[in-house]
């Protein structure tokens, strides 16, 4: 077969359109199995494989269709926990938006499968360059969806599915984006090896084998031990959900009751979760007095959280409270309040569409601008409040500021008895591995854990139970490569891959090969031909 014939065959659809839609519909639920509560991490590779196979050789219209089906079949399952209190409308709206963005992001992947073999039909291009470009474009789509619209929704990144797998250590070198890239590149390389039709030729298997080896053979980057911090963390299990009925100070009293068994313990830090206080201690003397008394009783700083008002603005604030000090001695405001949860962007617009639903969201948190870091008697503590754990910039900034451990305060009460708290816990575990630092992940209602720098569980509390954790939490210094080069990795993988695709397209035009990149007439109508690869 001639080189031109081989290149043409490589760009034909692997599946007819109906089968591609079916494969995309299977890809979503399969990928979800890799995340908690199931947590079968190898299924991430299977889900990605189904998604990629459904895109190979598609037209633009076909790419949009199968991309949307993949996105919808994944998100409708993965974030069904949104319906716990708010019902189906937010769930369908967010799932639909994410599916649309997945569909749009499928187009560059399809163009890569079409253009790169046309530009260079050499075997090395298909086995090496093409998988690398596909991995970069997939990662770029994740990064875009994690930042737009508003602050984005980086909840379901492929790399985050690997917190319990032997591949998680790679995140300490490349960050989560780099792990996603390597995983998708490895899957794409295996697909191209199989498509090459020379399974017995070990030379064609080399790129896929190298990608697989990188995934399993790289150890975590070592950070430097710097002592321990004795931390008590209290899960009060109070009525802290948005719509819970409660009496005055019910949440505060639940936290105090669950803290009582720690009396007499020698602590370096006592931690309460997000929303562990009913009222703003900056405005409410009763709450402030209770915190003063608790700090005096334990002789240790308290790290607490509440909604605070400063001027005309409201913040979701973590505060360090100390005995005999002008409190709080330090505080951090949540960087990324949740759109449609902690504030309503463009409220005037959404009130015209769903006024009753928008009317339920009365709070309007302002994004914080201060550092996600506090100093506790000379020990740096990195902070992330609830969903801020999914934003790379917040985590990396804390490490660069000198954090020797992290405290993630969260309130999962709005999602009791769902997968949400377990998914968020998995993200916290990945952050521990990525930064080489311990994490105290504390929820109002669970699941709460103390996680070591290697991702191991040191202490835990079950969900829906009042109790406390007491742990000698390992401290670490030194920055992992992920923290140092993570932003550059994201720029290279995101914008670099897109620019690479553009460069391929321009090169095709310059070489006068536009005809080889034109969709066949039957596909211009949105119908893919059932042509074998």
Secondary structure, DSSP 8 states (H G I E B T S, - for coil): --HHHHHHHHTS-SS-HHHHHHHHHHHHHHHHTTSTTT--TTHHHHHHHHHHHHHTT--HHHHHHHHHHHHHHHHHHHTGGGHHHH-HHHHHHHHHHHHHHHHHHHHHHHHHHHHHHHH---HHIIIIIHHHHHHHHHHHHHHHHTT-STT--TT--GGGGGTTSTTGGGHHHHHHHHHHHHHHHHHHHHHHHHHTT-TT-HHHHHHHHHHHHHHHH------EEEEEEEEEEEE---S-STT----TTHHHHHHHHHHGGGTT---SEEEE-TT--SS-TTT-HHHHHHHHHHHHHHTSEEEEEEEEEETTEEEEEEEEE-TTSSS-SEEEE-SS--BTTTB-TTHHHHHHHSHHHHHT----B----S-SEEEETTEEEEEEEGGGGG-HHHHHHHHHTT-SEEEEEE--GGGTTSSHHHHHHHHHHHHHHHHT-EEEEEESSS-EEEE-TTS-EEEEE-TT--EEEEEEEEEEES--HHHHHHHHHHHIIIIIHHHHHHHHHHHHHHTT-HHHHS--HHHHTT-------
